[in-house]
């Protein structure tokens, strides 16, 4: 299965550095839907959550590593986490470079679904995004 996680770039970078995924402001429900071997692509509409500049780019590509979910404790913030192996060769790719080739963006009001924070992504779209993020 392929997933598109919608997370600000600063949170994506933290997750990549730690080798983890957090979705939906630390809620468990999105991570529960994933299985080992699932691919996760992050899309970041902004550089940071509260006051970040608009970005609108795919920012990381990885694979869910195992079944384990755990809850971290960060000074009262208790986000759910899951291990992900990120591809270190992945580069950021602006959405506008791929928009006309993606099923995700083909329909009207396509951005509304991104508000859920985690959406299934077709194999075709995963291939397009992966090829752009991991140029040979």
N, C-alpha and C positions, 0 to 999 in steps of 0.2 A: 504494500500500500504506500501511497505517496501523500505527503501532507505539506500544506503551506501554513506556516506559523507567522502571525503578524505581530511583530515585536519591534520596539525602537532599536536603532542601531547600537546604542551604548549597552543595552541589555543583551543584545545578540553577542557583542564582543566579549562581555563578561562570561556568558554561557560557553562560548567557544574556548575561552581561556581556561575555564574550569572543566570542560568536557561534559557539560550538562545541558539539558533543555528545561526551560520554564515557559509555560504558556498561560495566557489568561490571567495575568497578575498573580501568578502563584497557585491558581486553582488546580485541583487534581483531575478534573473531568477530561480535559483534553489529552493529558498524558496517559490516562487510562485507556484511551482509544488506540494507542500505538502498540505495536508489537516489535520484537527484535527483527532487524532487517528492514523495517520500514524506512523510507527515505524522508528526510525533513529538509525543506527549503524555507529559509526565513525571508520574509518581505518586510522591509522597514519603510513606513510612510514618513517617519521623522528621524532625526538624528538622536533625540532624547525624548523621554516620555512627556515631560511637562512643558518645557520651553524650547524644544529642539526645532531646528530649521527643517523645512520640508525636504525629503530625500527621495522617496518613491523608487526604491531599488531593492533588488534581491541581494541579500547580504551574507548568507552562509548556506552551505550545503553539507548535510551529514546523514548518518545512518544510526538508527536506534540500536544501542549495543546489547541490551539485555532486558529481562523482565522486571527488574527491581525499580520500584518507586520509593522515594523516601521524602520526609519532610524536614527541611533545614530549619534551624533556629538562628535568626539573625537579628538580635536585639528586639525581640517581640514580633518580627515579621517571620512567618512560618510558611514559606513557599514550598510546594511540591516540586520535586526534581526527578530527572531521569537521565541516565548516561547516554550520551550521543558521541559517536566518533565523527568528527568534522574533517572534511578534506582541506588540508592546509593550502592547497593550490587554488582554491576557489577565490575568484575575484568578484567584487561588487559589479552588478550590471543594472543600469537604469531600466525601469519598466518600459519607458518609451521606446527603447531599442528593440523590444520583443512584442509589444502590445498587439501589433497586427498579425502575429503568428500564434497567439495563444487562444485556446478555447475559453480560458478563464475570463478574458476580457471581451469576448465576442458579443455578449448580450448587453442590453441596456441595463443601467444601474448595477453593473457587475461589482462595483466597489462595496455595495451594501453587505454582501456576504463576508467581506473581510472583517467586519465589525465583530464577528463571532470569535476572532482570534486564532482559530484553527479550522481549516477547510480541506477536504479531500482534493487532491490534485490528480488530474488524468496522467496516464503514462505518456501521452503525447506532449503535454505541457511540461512534464518533468524532464523529458528528453530535450526539449527546446531550451529550457532554462539551464539544465546541466551542461549542455554543449556550449552555451554562452559563458557560463561561470568557470568552466574547466576547459579552456581552449587547448587544443593539442599542439 
